[in-house]
Amino acid sequence: LNLTDIEELRHQLDAIATDVVNYQCEVSLQVPRTQDYPWLATLLTKRVKRIDSGYDLKIQRQILKNISAQVVLTPRKAE
């Protein structure tokens, strides 16, 4: 994720939210600083809810100090 260019970040989160809903993904936010997690989670949650207001979004938080911020999507298993 590009945390320094907010416009680019918005585009990235829009695309991620679309994939989350389309592929029924579980989300892991991997961020280098604890304070990055809440606002990124909020931005992603709002985008997912805009696409599908009933979607049960589950976000896992991982603080990994030696990486840049990233989102890992894991498609849910078909039942």
N, C-alpha and C positions, 0 to 999 in steps of 0.2 A: 504494500500500500504506500502511496505517496502522501505522507503526512505534512509535507511542506507546501504543497500546491492544493489548496482546498477545492478548486474547480476540478482538477484531475481526480482527487479523492472522491468527489461526488459522483463522477462518471464511473469510477471503479466500483463504488458501493451500489450504484444502480444496477450494474451488470451482475454483481455478486448476488444481490437480492433476487433478481430474476432467476438465476441458476438455483438458488436455495429453494424457491417455490416450485420451479419446473421439475427439479430432480428430487424434491422432498429431502433436502440435505440437513444433516446435523452440522453445526458450525463450531469451529474452534478458532478463537481470536488469539493469536500469538503476538504479544506486544513486549517491547523492551522495558517499558515503565508502567508501574501500577496505575498511574493517573491517566494513561492512554486508553485503558479498557472501557471505563464507563461511557465516555462520549462516543467512542467508536461503536460500542454495543447499541447505544441509543440511536445513532444515525442508521445503522443497519436494520434495527428493529422497526423503525418508522417506515423505511422503504419496503420491507417485507410486508408489513401490515397494509400499506397502500396497495400492494399488488393483490394480497389475499388476507382480508381482515380476520379470517378464522384460522389462519395458519398457526400451529403451535410451535413457535421458534424456540429451540433450545441452543443456548450459546455456552460453550465451555471457555473458561479463561485460562490462559497460560502466560506466565511472565517469564520470558526468556531474554535475559539481558544482552546476550551476544548476537541477537538477530535483529533485522529491521521488522517493522510491523507487517504481519501477513495474516491471511484468512485461509483456513484449511476446511474444505467442504467434503463431507462424507455422505454420499447418497444412502438413504435408508434402504434396508433390505425389502424386497417385494414379499408380500405375505401370501 
